[in-house]
Amino acid sequence: MRTLFVRLLVAAIGLGAVPWARANLSCTAPLSTGFSTAYAAAGVVPNVSQGIVSFNCTRSAATDSTSVLLTANNGAHPAGAQNQAANGKGRILYEAYKDSACSAVWTSTSSADYWQVNLLNVLGAQSVSVSYWGCITLAGQLVSAGTYTDTVSMTVREDTKKMQPLSSSGSFPVSITSPATFEITTAPGDVAFNYTAFGPAVNASTTFVTTGTLDLPYTMTLDADSGVAAGLTYHLDIDSQASAVSARGSGAAQTHTINGSMPAGQAGTCGAGSCAASQVHTLTITY
């Protein structure tokens, strides 16, 4: 019985040693105000914004580790391992990185991407603060105008094979604004009629190109849909529709046509030979 008693006592001490040592190191939940940026499909990438995460750790024994692992997940709207900020059904792809070059990903559930953070080799509480970078590396993401958001969870863990949590979870917000943009990338040219007096009807046209944010509504109008030049009446429309014409941006270039028609059988005011006349019209686009 005495031998059995000694063995049980040794076993109890051995089992108690591991959790006792692990419990000496503790940390507070990591905190961060997150990062925000503006993104346009035609903008420059990588689009980089800096954030800071901070927490406190307390080493109570000299045997406590001098490093911890800081982990961050794939957010509230992941596509597999890809972080995404959301606005309704729209998504903007991004990640958070450990470096400003956007090469060492941090927002990942893979242990290979966990962030090893060094502590001071001192006993007691110490504050820890590290910078991270939110990066949008994919250009040409066609999304509607608006603010896209996400929430990423963080945890401080043991820098051991078990990677047990040393803190409760914290989080940081992500805010990416997609502004409403619109431009005429190619201006309209001339609507040129070559008309013979008392001759058949003549048609002419010109095109212009616009680029607007996905789903951005816009309206195109002409200052007048008809006119007279050299005594000849003509009519105008946009995309074969009477002004005003409504459309929505696609995020890519869109081509529109100004059509002109000159009815048949007009005499005009040109006395002999040939003559030229012109009228200036204004195209207005409202968005």
VMD Tcl script that draws the C-alpha trace (Angstrom):
set ca {
  {0.00 0.00 0.00}
  {2.82 2.40 0.74}
  {4.39 1.89 -2.64}
  {1.06 2.48 -4.36}
  {0.52 5.66 -2.37}
  {3.86 7.12 -3.46}
  {3.18 6.42 -7.12}
  {-0.22 8.09 -6.96}
  {1.29 11.17 -5.36}
  {3.98 11.47 -8.02}
  {1.35 11.08 -10.76}
  {-0.78 13.83 -9.26}
  {2.16 16.24 -9.12}
  {3.12 15.45 -12.70}
  {-0.39 16.06 -14.03}
  {-0.69 19.31 -12.17}
  {2.58 20.76 -13.45}
  {1.52 21.45 -17.06}
  {-1.67 23.48 -16.52}
  {-0.05 25.34 -13.62}
  {2.80 26.54 -15.81}
  {0.48 27.46 -18.70}
  {-1.86 29.44 -16.46}
  {0.95 31.79 -15.40}
  {0.89 33.60 -18.77}
  {-2.36 35.45 -19.45}
  {-3.39 38.18 -21.87}
  {-6.27 40.58 -22.35}
  {-8.50 40.52 -25.41}
  {-6.84 42.24 -28.39}
  {-8.32 45.59 -29.37}
  {-8.20 47.57 -32.64}
  {-10.13 50.41 -34.24}
  {-9.74 48.58 -37.56}
  {-9.09 50.25 -40.89}
  {-11.06 52.09 -43.55}
  {-10.37 53.05 -47.14}
  {-12.01 54.06 -50.41}
  {-11.89 51.76 -53.42}
  {-12.64 52.30 -57.10}
  {-12.54 49.53 -59.68}
  {-10.21 51.58 -61.86}
  {-8.03 52.65 -58.91}
  {-4.43 51.74 -58.15}
  {-3.70 48.50 -56.29}
  {-2.56 47.47 -53.83}
  {-4.84 49.75 -51.86}
  {-3.16 49.79 -48.42}
  {-4.44 51.07 -45.04}
  {-2.69 50.73 -41.69}
  {-4.28 49.50 -38.46}
  {-2.97 48.92 -34.93}
  {-3.87 46.13 -32.51}
  {-3.00 46.26 -28.81}
  {-3.34 44.00 -25.77}
  {-1.68 43.32 -22.40}
  {0.09 40.14 -21.30}
  {1.21 39.17 -17.80}
  {4.18 36.87 -17.19}
  {4.08 35.48 -13.66}
  {7.02 33.08 -13.78}
  {10.44 33.02 -15.38}
  {9.43 29.86 -17.23}
  {6.57 31.64 -19.02}
  {6.96 31.98 -22.76}
  {8.36 35.22 -24.17}
  {6.20 35.03 -27.26}
  {2.53 34.59 -28.13}
  {0.52 33.99 -31.29}
  {-1.91 36.67 -32.48}
  {-4.60 35.20 -34.72}
  {-7.25 36.81 -36.93}
  {-9.99 34.96 -38.81}
  {-11.58 35.39 -42.24}
  {-14.27 37.77 -41.04}
  {-18.05 37.59 -41.12}
  {-18.43 37.18 -44.91}
  {-15.68 34.79 -46.02}
  {-15.47 33.05 -49.37}
  {-13.41 30.07 -48.31}
  {-10.16 31.55 -47.00}
  {-10.82 34.93 -48.64}
  {-11.92 37.91 -46.54}
  {-14.74 40.00 -48.02}
  {-16.40 43.25 -47.02}
  {-20.13 43.21 -47.74}
  {-22.90 45.60 -48.73}
  {-26.08 43.64 -49.42}
  {-25.07 41.06 -52.02}
  {-22.05 43.07 -53.12}
  {-18.55 42.05 -52.02}
  {-15.09 43.63 -52.05}
  {-12.18 41.21 -51.56}
  {-9.44 42.19 -49.10}
  {-7.04 40.73 -46.54}
  {-5.10 41.99 -43.52}
  {-1.33 41.51 -43.64}
  {1.60 41.64 -41.23}
  {3.58 43.88 -43.59}
  {2.92 46.99 -45.68}
  {4.00 45.13 -48.83}
  {0.91 42.90 -48.48}
  {2.96 39.72 -48.73}
  {2.51 38.05 -45.30}
  {-1.19 37.40 -44.79}
  {-2.56 37.59 -41.23}
  {-6.33 37.06 -41.64}
  {-6.22 33.30 -41.95}
  {-7.35 30.20 -40.07}
  {-4.16 28.40 -41.06}
  {-1.71 28.09 -38.16}
  {1.12 28.79 -40.60}
  {-0.18 32.37 -40.87}
  {-0.55 33.03 -37.13}
  {1.44 36.07 -36.05}
  {4.27 35.38 -33.59}
  {4.59 38.40 -31.30}
  {7.53 38.69 -28.91}
  {7.15 39.72 -25.28}
  {9.68 41.36 -23.00}
  {11.56 38.90 -20.79}
  {10.27 40.52 -17.62}
  {7.74 39.50 -14.99}
  {4.46 41.31 -14.54}
  {2.10 43.03 -16.95}
  {3.30 44.55 -20.21}
  {1.53 46.26 -23.08}
  {1.86 45.00 -26.62}
  {1.09 46.98 -29.78}
  {1.66 45.92 -33.39}
  {0.75 47.45 -36.75}
  {-1.03 45.56 -39.50}
  {-2.12 46.55 -42.99}
  {-5.45 46.09 -44.72}
  {-4.84 45.47 -48.43}
  {-7.05 45.31 -51.51}
  {-4.84 43.69 -54.11}
  {-7.38 42.89 -56.83}
  {-8.20 45.66 -59.32}
  {-11.38 45.83 -61.36}
  {-13.86 44.66 -58.72}
  {-17.14 45.98 -60.13}
  {-19.38 46.94 -57.23}
  {-22.19 49.39 -56.58}
  {-21.51 52.66 -54.77}
  {-21.80 52.38 -51.00}
  {-19.96 51.33 -47.85}
  {-18.81 47.72 -47.52}
  {-18.09 46.40 -44.02}
  {-16.73 43.38 -42.21}
  {-15.79 42.32 -38.67}
  {-12.68 40.25 -38.01}
  {-12.19 38.27 -34.78}
  {-8.80 38.13 -33.02}
  {-7.38 35.94 -30.24}
  {-4.06 35.75 -28.38}
  {-2.85 32.13 -28.14}
  {0.04 30.15 -26.68}
  {3.11 29.94 -28.87}
  {3.12 26.16 -28.45}
  {1.97 23.17 -30.46}
  {-1.37 23.24 -28.63}
  {-1.93 26.97 -29.34}
  {-4.39 27.27 -26.47}
  {-6.17 30.64 -26.11}
  {-4.60 33.07 -23.63}
  {-7.32 35.69 -24.03}
  {-10.95 36.13 -24.84}
  {-11.74 37.17 -28.41}
  {-11.53 40.73 -29.64}
  {-12.45 42.13 -33.04}
  {-11.75 44.95 -35.46}
  {-14.06 46.60 -38.02}
  {-13.35 46.99 -41.73}
  {-14.97 49.76 -43.78}
  {-14.43 50.15 -47.53}
  {-16.25 52.90 -49.40}
  {-16.98 52.56 -53.11}
  {-17.70 56.10 -54.37}
  {-20.17 56.92 -57.14}
  {-18.15 57.97 -60.19}
  {-19.13 58.86 -63.73}
  {-17.32 60.28 -66.76}
  {-17.67 60.71 -70.50}
  {-14.61 58.86 -71.71}
  {-15.24 59.59 -75.40}
  {-17.15 62.74 -76.36}
  {-19.71 62.74 -79.20}
  {-18.63 63.92 -82.64}
  {-20.71 65.62 -85.35}
  {-24.02 64.42 -86.75}
  {-23.28 65.21 -90.41}
  {-26.06 65.14 -93.04}
  {-25.32 65.09 -96.77}
  {-28.69 66.09 -98.20}
  {-29.90 66.75 -101.74}
  {-32.78 69.20 -102.19}
  {-36.10 67.40 -102.71}
  {-34.17 64.14 -102.28}
  {-34.76 61.09 -100.07}
  {-34.54 61.05 -96.31}
  {-31.05 61.03 -94.84}
  {-29.86 59.57 -91.56}
  {-26.66 60.32 -89.65}
  {-25.26 59.51 -86.21}
  {-22.37 59.81 -83.80}
  {-21.43 57.87 -80.67}
  {-20.11 58.71 -77.23}
  {-18.79 56.50 -74.43}
  {-19.50 56.72 -70.70}
  {-18.11 54.85 -67.70}
  {-20.05 54.81 -64.43}
  {-20.08 52.86 -61.17}
  {-22.04 49.61 -61.27}
  {-25.82 50.23 -60.95}
  {-25.34 54.01 -60.81}
  {-28.47 55.52 -62.43}
  {-27.98 58.37 -64.91}
  {-30.08 60.33 -67.38}
  {-29.06 61.67 -70.79}
  {-30.85 64.62 -72.41}
  {-30.37 66.86 -75.45}
  {-31.19 70.55 -75.30}
  {-33.51 70.03 -78.30}
  {-34.68 66.99 -80.23}
  {-35.11 68.86 -83.52}
  {-33.77 71.87 -85.41}
  {-33.38 73.60 -88.76}
  {-30.14 74.11 -90.70}
  {-30.03 75.72 -94.16}
  {-33.81 75.50 -94.20}
  {-33.76 71.74 -93.65}
  {-35.57 70.24 -90.68}
  {-33.91 67.41 -88.75}
  {-34.67 65.32 -85.66}
  {-32.38 63.88 -82.96}
  {-32.63 61.13 -80.36}
  {-30.37 59.16 -78.02}
  {-30.21 55.39 -78.44}
  {-33.39 55.55 -80.56}
  {-35.31 56.91 -77.59}
  {-36.85 60.29 -77.03}
  {-34.99 62.47 -74.54}
  {-34.59 62.01 -71.54}
  {-33.02 58.57 -71.68}
  {-32.30 56.64 -68.47}
  {-29.54 54.07 -68.00}
  {-27.42 52.46 -65.30}
  {-23.67 52.19 -65.02}
  {-22.04 48.81 -65.51}
  {-18.64 49.63 -64.06}
  {-17.26 49.30 -67.60}
  {-17.40 51.45 -70.73}
  {-20.87 51.89 -72.29}
  {-21.41 53.20 -75.84}
  {-24.42 55.39 -76.67}
  {-25.57 56.76 -80.03}
  {-27.03 60.12 -81.01}
  {-29.17 59.48 -84.10}
  {-30.20 62.14 -86.59}
  {-32.83 61.99 -89.33}
  {-33.67 64.51 -92.05}
  {-37.04 63.92 -93.78}
  {-37.31 63.61 -97.59}
  {-38.60 66.21 -100.02}
  {-37.23 69.40 -98.43}
  {-36.10 72.28 -100.64}
  {-33.79 74.00 -98.18}
  {-32.41 77.53 -98.66}
  {-29.27 76.73 -100.64}
  {-29.60 78.74 -103.91}
  {-27.19 76.86 -106.20}
  {-24.34 74.41 -105.98}
  {-23.63 73.31 -102.41}
  {-23.69 75.06 -99.08}
  {-23.11 74.20 -95.43}
  {-24.83 75.11 -92.19}
  {-24.56 73.93 -88.60}
  {-26.35 74.01 -85.26}
  {-24.78 73.35 -81.88}
  {-26.57 71.06 -79.41}
  {-25.77 70.26 -75.80}
  {-25.79 66.78 -74.29}
  {-26.43 66.79 -70.55}
  {-25.88 63.75 -68.33}
  {-27.24 63.77 -64.80}
  {-26.29 61.14 -62.20}
}
mol new
graphics top color blue
foreach p $ca { graphics top sphere $p radius 0.5 }
foreach p [lrange $ca 0 end-1] q [lrange $ca 1 end] { graphics top cylinder $p $q radius 0.2 }
display resetview
